[in-house]
């Protein structure tokens, strides 16, 4: 079976760039000004650069105006339509480098978070490199009758963190 790659114009850059349902981006053959007059550019395929804290999202730099864009957003805008209000892009398989159309969807933040939980890609508890506490600390904080400010000082966190732990607003996954 042969897979046929479909191309559509990048929204806002029609006639200049295209994006495919396989998550590839290319510039179209066109005439551009150069020092020695005008020249043809030829079709060029982008090599997306890593982006974001995890460096797993792919981005490209589009010209005129210069703007860095995430490839998954370009695919969704071209093939699905504009981003609905209060929605964000979801990678359905949990792999942020997989920008194929069949792996992408617009969804709410809650849906995206549920995806991350299902894929095991959300950094909760000690998996979060910024965490100052561990599971046993959280259990001790919840069991303690000490004042929140005293616990905060002891554990090296702020009083609102202690309050959020006790109210189960954070560290919800620990009983």
C-alpha positions in Angstrom: 0.0 0.0 0.0 1.4 3.4 -1.0 0.9 6.3 1.4 0.1 9.5 -0.5 1.3 12.6 1.4 -1.2 15.4 1.2 0.0 19.1 1.2 -1.9 22.2 2.2 -0.9 25.9 2.4 0.4 27.1 5.8 -2.3 29.4 7.1 -1.1 33.0 6.7 1.7 32.0 4.4 -0.3 30.8 1.4 1.8 30.5 -1.8 5.0 30.5 0.3 4.9 27.5 2.6 3.0 24.2 2.8 2.5 21.6 5.5 1.7 17.9 5.0 -0.5 15.5 6.8 2.7 13.6 7.7 4.0 16.7 9.6 6.5 17.9 7.1 6.9 21.6 6.1 8.3 23.0 2.9 8.9 26.3 1.2 7.5 26.6 -2.4 9.5 27.4 -5.5 9.3 31.2 -6.0 11.3 34.2 -7.1 13.1 36.2 -4.5 15.2 39.3 -4.5 18.9 38.7 -4.1 22.0 40.9 -4.2 22.4 40.3 -7.9 18.8 40.7 -8.9 16.2 37.9 -8.6 16.6 34.2 -8.3 14.4 31.1 -7.9 14.5 29.4 -4.5 13.4 25.9 -5.5 11.3 23.7 -3.2 13.0 23.3 0.2 12.1 21.0 3.0 12.5 22.2 6.6 14.5 20.3 9.2 12.4 21.3 12.3 14.4 22.4 15.4 13.6 21.1 18.9 11.5 23.4 21.0 10.1 23.7 24.5 11.4 22.6 27.9 11.5 19.0 26.8 13.1 19.8 23.4 10.7 17.3 21.9 8.3 19.6 20.1 9.3 20.6 16.6 9.3 24.2 15.3 10.2 26.0 12.1 11.1 29.6 11.3 8.8 31.1 8.8 9.8 34.3 7.0 8.0 37.6 6.3 7.2 38.2 9.0 9.8 36.1 10.8 7.9 33.9 13.2 8.7 30.6 14.9 5.8 28.2 14.7 5.3 24.7 16.2 4.8 22.1 13.4 1.8 20.4 15.2 -0.1 23.7 15.2 0.6 24.2 11.5 -0.7 20.8 10.7 -3.9 21.3 12.7 -4.6 24.8 11.3 -4.2 23.6 7.7 -6.1 20.3 7.9 -8.6 20.8 10.8 -9.1 24.6 11.0 -8.3 27.4 13.4 -7.7 26.7 17.0 -11.0 26.8 18.9 -11.1 29.2 21.8 -9.8 27.7 25.0 -8.3 24.7 23.2 -4.7 23.5 22.6 -3.0 20.9 20.4 -3.0 17.3 21.7 -0.6 14.6 20.7 -2.8 11.5 20.9 0.0 9.0 21.3 1.9 11.1 23.8 4.9 11.6 21.5 5.4 15.3 20.9 7.7 14.7 18.0 4.9 12.8 16.1 3.3 15.5 14.1 1.2 13.4 11.7 -2.4 14.5 11.3 -3.8 11.2 12.6 -2.0 11.8 15.9 -3.2 15.4 16.5 -6.4 17.0 17.7 -7.6 20.3 19.2 -8.7 19.7 22.8 -9.2 21.4 26.1 -6.4 21.7 28.7 -8.2 19.1 30.8 -8.2 16.6 27.8 -4.5 17.3 27.2 -3.7 16.7 30.9 -5.8 13.5 30.9 -3.8 12.4 27.8 -0.5 13.1 29.7 -1.7 11.1 32.7 -2.7 8.1 30.4 0.7 8.2 28.6 2.7 8.7 31.7 4.3 11.9 30.4 3.2 14.3 33.1 5.8 15.1 35.7 4.1 14.6 39.1 5.6 14.3 42.5 9.3 13.4 42.6 9.3 12.9 38.8 9.2 16.7 38.6 12.7 18.0 38.8 11.6 21.1 40.7 10.0 19.1 43.5 11.5 19.8 47.0 9.3 17.1 48.6 8.9 13.4 48.3 5.9 11.1 49.0 6.8 10.5 52.6 7.2 14.2 53.2 3.7 14.8 51.9 2.2 12.0 54.0 4.0 13.5 57.1 2.7 17.0 56.3 -0.9 15.7 56.0 -0.6 13.7 59.3 1.0 16.6 61.2 -0.8 18.9 63.7 2.1 21.4 63.5 1.4 25.0 62.2 1.7 25.4 58.5 4.4 28.1 58.8 6.5 25.8 61.0 6.1 22.9 58.5 7.0 25.2 55.6 10.2 26.3 57.4 11.1 22.7 58.2 10.6 21.4 54.7 12.0 24.5 52.9 8.8 25.4 51.1 6.2 28.2 51.5 3.1 28.1 53.7 0.7 28.1 50.7 2.4 24.9 49.5 1.7 23.3 52.8 -1.9 24.5 52.7 -2.3 23.2 49.1 -0.9 19.8 50.2 -3.3 19.5 53.1 -6.3 20.6 51.0 -5.2 18.0 48.3 -4.9 20.7 45.6 -1.4 19.4 44.9 0.1 15.9 45.3 -3.5 14.6 44.7 -2.1 11.3 43.6 -0.7 10.5 47.1 -3.3 9.3 49.7 
